[in-house]
């Protein structure tokens, strides 16, 4: 996973102007970090990732990752919470991308559409 972590020291990215932002100014960067991580991990053969793995790979806090996935990325990710583990008291959220063929610009466009 060390190689994956190197990808997320954000190299200069062209961020699409979002106009009047209705979210924190780093939300678009966080969405891109999570998207890049999930895409890299799925291309390497891992199907689902946990919120903790995504947090370690992107350098974001678990709470930030979970909230970003729930609020901003729900159209492009598939999330699963196994009931068997929830019955025992563990709340584990498993996440994977629904479509690996989306470009980063399309992901940001979805974020902009989500605002209105």
Secondary structure, DSSP 8 states (H G I E B T S, - for coil): -HHHHHTTS---------SS--S-TTHHHHHHHHHHHHHHHHHTT---EEHHHHHHHHT--HHHHHHHHHHTSTTTEEEEE-HHHHHHT---EEEEES-TT--HHHHHHHHHHHH-
